[in-house]
Amino acid sequence: MSHRQFDLFDAAGFRPDCTVQAKAERARLTPSALDDEALIAAIQRAPLADCHALAAEAGRRRLARAVPALEALCRRFKGFGVEHAIPEQTAALHGLALIGGSDSAQAVARIIVNQVVQGPGLQAAANVAAEVGSMLPSSVVVSLLRHPDPAIRASACRCARSGAEAISLMIELLGDLNGVVATAAACSLGRMGRIEGRPALALLLRQSPSIEAIDAASGVADEECLVLLGRIARTRPELADAALAALESIDDPRAAQIAAAIRKSRPA
């Protein structure tokens, strides 16, 4: 007789009592054909086979009224997912990300604070929290900044708003061996107006500029950053508008001078 411990989490979402009729009903389910109320009701009892399509449809419609149902779908599997992400939770988080807005931001914050998702699922939750602008308690942000998973550390940087301990940790993360984490820390510090992030941001502007780095640098820009922003505005068409907007947002005569020169050189 085998004494192997079965994985209790491996079959999350499986319904052993499904009948042939229930399977046929699921096969006929077309989320796009449901009205809003029917879609929300379907999410509340969604089996694994349908939850992705239902959550995606709620997201496509930006259906804010579906947020409680998606949060409840996540909560249905609280305590599961230590070893493997729960597909239903992943689908619900994806739907919340698509819907966006304050309701989704608050729902994702509650999901993280109440430890509804665990293990691999926390990575998805932290990423969505950063995407929708969830306001997480400082203690939770600090915990995520210390997480062994670099993707979670990076998302935590994007969620950070203030707090001495969080700022101290992000300054440490400027030297993180994972480049994505170091970049996220620099950008977060820049958005907070912390000059500790300036050297890393200047390096990003020089070597691998992005809209995120440009926006963050505008909060701590010195002469070097101003010159780099001007260079980006002149030589990188895909980033030119963002760099010019950053220059025009900086309360500095030199920034205004560079921006005016760029405006003048543009074709009418």
C-alpha positions in Angstrom: 0.0 0.0 0.0 1.4 3.4 -1.0 2.0 5.9 1.8 2.4 8.8 -0.6 0.8 12.0 0.6 -1.7 13.2 -2.1 -1.5 16.9 -3.2 -4.7 18.3 -1.8 -4.3 21.4 -3.8 -3.6 19.9 -7.2 -7.3 19.6 -8.1 -8.6 23.0 -7.0 -11.6 23.9 -9.0 -12.5 20.2 -9.9 -16.1 19.3 -9.2 -16.3 15.5 -8.7 -20.2 15.6 -8.7 -20.5 17.1 -12.1 -23.2 15.4 -14.2 -23.4 15.0 -17.9 -26.2 17.6 -18.0 -24.0 20.1 -16.0 -21.1 19.5 -18.5 -23.4 20.2 -21.4 -24.6 23.4 -19.8 -21.0 24.6 -19.3 -20.3 23.7 -22.9 -23.1 26.0 -24.0 -22.0 28.9 -21.8 -21.0 31.9 -23.8 -20.0 34.8 -21.5 -20.3 37.5 -24.2 -24.0 36.5 -24.6 -24.8 37.0 -20.9 -26.1 40.3 -19.6 -24.3 42.0 -16.7 -26.3 40.5 -13.9 -26.2 37.0 -15.4 -22.4 37.3 -15.9 -21.9 38.3 -12.3 -24.1 35.4 -11.1 -22.1 33.0 -13.3 -18.8 34.2 -11.8 -20.1 33.5 -8.3 -20.5 29.8 -9.1 -17.9 29.5 -11.9 -16.2 26.1 -12.3 -12.6 25.9 -13.5 -13.7 25.3 -17.1 -15.5 28.7 -17.3 -13.9 31.0 -14.7 -11.2 32.4 -17.1 -13.7 33.3 -19.8 -16.1 34.8 -17.3 -13.5 36.9 -15.6 -12.1 38.0 -18.9 -15.5 39.1 -20.1 -16.1 41.1 -16.9 -12.8 42.7 -17.5 -13.5 43.4 -21.1 -16.7 45.2 -20.1 -14.8 47.1 -17.3 -17.7 45.8 -15.1 -17.0 47.4 -11.7 -20.1 45.7 -10.3 -18.4 42.3 -10.9 -15.5 43.2 -8.5 -17.2 41.7 -5.4 -17.9 38.4 -7.3 -14.3 38.2 -8.5 -13.0 38.9 -5.0 -15.3 36.2 -3.6 -14.0 33.8 -6.3 -10.5 34.4 -4.9 -11.6 34.0 -1.3 -13.3 30.7 -2.2 -9.8 29.1 -2.3 -8.2 30.8 0.6 -5.8 28.4 2.3 -5.0 26.6 -1.0 -2.2 27.3 -3.4 0.9 26.9 -1.2 2.7 24.9 -3.9 0.8 25.7 -7.1 -1.2 28.8 -8.2 -4.9 28.3 -8.1 -6.3 28.9 -11.6 -9.6 30.4 -10.3 -7.7 32.9 -8.3 -5.4 33.8 -11.2 -8.5 34.3 -13.4 -10.1 36.5 -10.8 -7.0 38.6 -10.4 -6.7 39.0 -14.2 -10.3 40.2 -14.3 -9.7 42.7 -11.5 -6.7 44.0 -13.4 -8.7 44.6 -16.5 -11.5 46.3 -14.7 -9.1 48.6 -12.8 -10.3 51.6 -10.8 -10.6 52.1 -7.0 -12.9 49.2 -6.4 -10.5 46.7 -7.9 -7.5 48.4 -6.1 -9.2 48.0 -2.8 -10.3 44.4 -3.5 -6.7 43.4 -4.4 -5.4 45.1 -1.3 -7.8 43.1 0.8 -6.8 39.9 -1.0 -3.2 40.5 -0.1 -3.6 41.8 3.4 -5.9 38.9 4.3 -3.5 36.4 2.8 -6.2 35.0 0.5 -3.5 34.1 -2.0 -0.4 32.2 -1.1 2.7 30.8 -2.7 3.0 31.4 -6.4 -0.4 33.2 -6.5 1.1 36.0 -4.4 3.2 37.0 -7.4 0.2 37.6 -9.5 -1.6 39.5 -6.8 1.3 41.8 -6.1 1.7 42.5 -9.8 -2.0 43.4 -10.1 -1.8 45.5 -6.9 1.0 47.6 -8.5 -0.9 47.8 -11.8 -4.2 49.0 -10.3 -2.6 51.2 -7.7 -3.6 49.4 -4.5 -2.8 51.1 -1.3 -1.2 48.5 0.9 -0.4 49.0 4.6 3.3 49.9 5.1 3.9 46.7 7.1 2.7 44.6 4.2 4.8 46.5 1.7 7.8 46.0 3.9 7.1 42.3 4.1 6.8 42.1 0.3 10.0 44.1 -0.2 11.8 41.4 1.8 10.2 38.5 -0.2 12.6 36.0 -1.8 10.8 36.2 -5.1 12.3 39.1 -7.1 9.1 39.6 -9.1 7.3 40.2 -5.8 10.0 42.6 -4.6 9.7 44.6 -7.8 5.9 44.8 -7.5 6.3 45.9 -3.9 8.5 48.8 -5.0 5.8 49.9 -7.4 3.2 49.7 -4.5 5.3 51.6 -2.0 4.1 55.1 -1.2 6.0 56.2 1.9 7.4 55.0 5.2 10.9 55.2 6.5 11.4 51.4 6.6 10.1 50.9 3.1 12.3 53.7 1.8 15.3 52.3 3.6 14.7 48.9 2.1 14.3 50.3 -1.4 17.6 52.1 -1.1 19.1 48.8 -0.3 17.3 47.2 -3.3 19.1 49.7 -5.6 21.9 47.2 -5.4 19.7 44.1 -5.9 21.3 41.5 -8.1 18.0 41.3 -10.1 17.9 44.2 -12.5 14.2 44.5 -12.6 14.0 44.9 -8.8 16.8 47.5 -8.9 15.0 49.5 -11.6 11.7 49.3 -9.8 13.4 50.6 -6.6 15.0 53.5 -8.4 11.8 54.5 -10.1 9.8 54.3 -6.9 12.4 56.4 -5.0 12.3 59.0 -7.9 8.5 59.3 -7.8 8.9 59.9 -4.0 11.4 62.7 -4.7 14.2 60.8 -3.0 17.5 61.7 -4.5 19.0 58.4 -3.6 17.4 57.0 -6.7 18.9 59.7 -9.0 22.2 58.0 -10.0 20.4 54.8 -11.0 17.7 56.8 -12.9 20.4 58.8 -14.8 22.0 55.5 -15.8 18.6 54.2 -17.0 18.0 57.4 -19.0 21.4 56.9 -20.7 21.3 53.2 -21.3 17.7 52.0 -21.4 15.2 54.8 -21.1 11.5 54.0 -20.6 8.4 56.0 -19.8 8.5 54.8 -16.2 12.2 55.9 -15.8 11.4 59.3 -17.5 8.5 59.9 -15.2 10.5 59.0 -12.1 13.5 61.1 -13.1 11.4 64.2 -13.4 10.9 64.2 -9.6 14.6 64.3 -8.8 16.2 65.7 -12.0 19.5 67.5 -11.8 21.5 69.1 -14.7 22.6 65.7 -16.0 19.1 64.3 -16.0 17.8 67.4 -17.8 20.4 67.0 -20.6 19.5 63.3 -20.9 15.8 64.0 -21.1 16.5 66.6 -23.8 18.5 64.0 -25.7 15.8 61.4 -25.5 13.2 64.0 -26.7 15.4 64.7 -29.8 16.5 61.2 -30.6 13.9 58.7 -29.4 10.6 59.3 -31.3 8.7 56.7 -29.3 9.7 58.4 -26.0 9.9 62.0 -27.2 6.5 63.1 -26.0 7.1 61.6 -22.5 10.5 63.2 -22.2 9.2 66.6 -23.3 6.3 66.4 -20.9 8.7 65.6 -18.1 10.9 68.6 -18.9 7.9 70.9 -19.0 6.7 69.6 -15.6 10.1 70.4 -13.9 10.2 73.7 -12.1 13.7 74.7 -13.3 14.7 77.4 -15.8 17.2 75.0 -17.5 14.4 72.5 -18.1 12.1 75.2 -19.5 15.0 76.3 -21.8 15.6 72.8 -23.1 11.9 72.1 -23.6 11.4 75.4 -25.5 14.4 74.6 -27.8 12.9 71.2 -28.6 9.5 72.7 -29.3 11.0 75.2 -31.6 13.0 72.6 -33.6 9.9 70.4 -34.2 8.3 70.8 -37.6 5.1 72.9 -37.6 
